[in-house]
């Protein structure tokens, strides 16, 4: 038993707080794992300090997870927007190619369809979300006119590129609604950085000091819990330390304005 106690005393000595340089996702992951650990320690369920503390940690973790989810939705929206942009550029090249065809029938249909496309131009891919969507919807409506159906059918690949753009626009609209709903919900909550700061405070300034002041280290349930807390925080800190040794990546600037939804 003395060996076990000495082992946990060493853990107390080397137990470090969660690094404040942790990313938002790392703090969310760490607090989630700590909550799972506490839920498994049934003997500690009624601890007057740990019970309310982890109730608060779980609430903050859930709020932070929702905030991260909305940010992920924005990334997905950007990816779909990039798909729309690429399809617009491909459509422009296809129609220009047909318009320059030496085959008269292809050139006639290509020129007719390219004239419709040029009312909007490839430049709509550089517009913000709202303006680009409005132009794409209008373009697709023009291409759906019965007077153009024969020309569209006559040119291989045109029906397919129009269908692909139609699907991409529908996908974008669905994801945009999802994103705006997330933003609306997020607007009434604390921001991710604020939630991260609160979780760091609860972990580093509430949980760890309490564990370090426990007198009865021979209490088996506490020993297991302390060991688990130490390992979880250690693994996150190690990941942060490893990342800090790498050369940071500088993202390329984009010249495309985005809608400000909040």
Secondary structure, DSSP 8 states (H G I E B T S, - for coil): -HHHHHHHHHHHHH-----TT--HHHHHHHHHHHHHHHHH-GGGTT-TTHHHHHHHHHHHHHHHHHHHHHHHHHHHHHHHHHHHHHHHHHHHHHHHHHHT-SSHHHHHHHHHHHHHHHTT-GGGGGS-HHHHHHHHHHHHHHHTSGGGHHHHHHSTTHHHHHHHHHHHHHHHHHHHHHHHHHHHHHTTS--HHHHHHHHHHIIIIIIHHHHHT-S-TT-HHHHHHHHHHHHHHHHHHHHHHHHHTS----------------
